[in-house]
Amino acid sequence: MNKDPEKGGTNADGSINTEYCSYCYKAGEFVGDFKTAKEMQDFCVKKMNEDGMPRFVAWIFTRGIPRLNRWRNA
């Protein structure tokens, strides 16, 4: 979250949600049509790689995605 320019996503009432980043959670809803955690991981790795991060390092940063409540409760 410390890299998120918005410091977190937003809940439906406009308050900051620190569980999810502003890139994937806005106005109380998940952004993107990801069906699985793997799809989301692949998307994030690709975006980070496009921004200049090596794929392996990007993968390390996304290892926790399957443990987020969004995917544990799916």
C-alpha positions in Angstrom: 0.0 0.0 0.0 2.9 2.4 0.5 3.4 2.5 -3.3 -0.3 3.2 -3.9 -0.7 6.9 -4.8 -4.2 6.9 -3.3 -3.0 5.0 -0.1 -5.8 2.4 -0.7 -9.0 1.8 -2.5 -12.3 3.5 -1.7 -15.4 2.1 0.0 -18.9 2.9 -1.3 -19.1 5.8 1.1 -15.9 7.3 -0.2 -13.8 6.4 2.8 -10.3 4.8 2.3 -10.1 1.0 2.3 -6.6 -0.1 3.3 -7.2 -3.8 2.5 -7.2 -3.2 -1.2 -5.3 -0.8 -3.4 -6.8 2.0 -5.5 -6.0 0.1 -8.7 -8.3 -2.8 -7.9 -11.0 -1.4 -5.5 -13.1 1.7 -6.1 -16.4 2.9 -4.7 -16.9 -0.4 -2.8 -16.4 -2.6 -5.9 -13.6 -4.5 -7.4 -12.2 -3.1 -10.7 -11.4 -5.6 -13.4 -13.1 -8.8 -14.5 -10.7 -11.2 -12.9 -12.2 -14.7 -12.3 -9.3 -16.1 -10.4 -6.4 -14.9 -8.3 -4.0 -16.2 -11.0 -5.6 -13.9 -13.6 -5.1 -11.0 -11.3 -1.5 -12.0 -10.6 -0.7 -12.3 -14.3 -2.2 -8.9 -14.9 -0.3 -7.2 -12.1 3.0 -8.8 -13.1 2.5 -7.6 -16.7 1.8 -4.1 -15.6 4.7 -3.9 -13.2 7.0 -5.3 -15.9 5.7 -2.7 -18.4 6.7 -0.1 -15.7 10.3 -1.4 -15.7 10.2 -4.0 -12.9 11.8 -7.3 -13.6 9.2 -10.1 -14.0 10.7 -12.1 -11.1 10.5 -9.2 -8.7 7.0 -8.4 -9.9 6.0 -12.0 -9.2 7.4 -11.8 -5.7 5.2 -8.7 -5.0 2.1 -10.6 -6.2 2.6 -13.8 -4.2 0.1 -12.6 -1.6 -2.8 -12.0 -4.0 -4.3 -15.5 -3.5 -4.4 -14.9 0.3 -6.5 -11.7 0.0 -10.0 -12.0 1.3 -11.3 -11.4 -2.2 -10.0 -14.8 -3.3 -10.2 -16.7 0.0 -13.9 -16.0 0.2 -14.5 -16.6 -3.5 
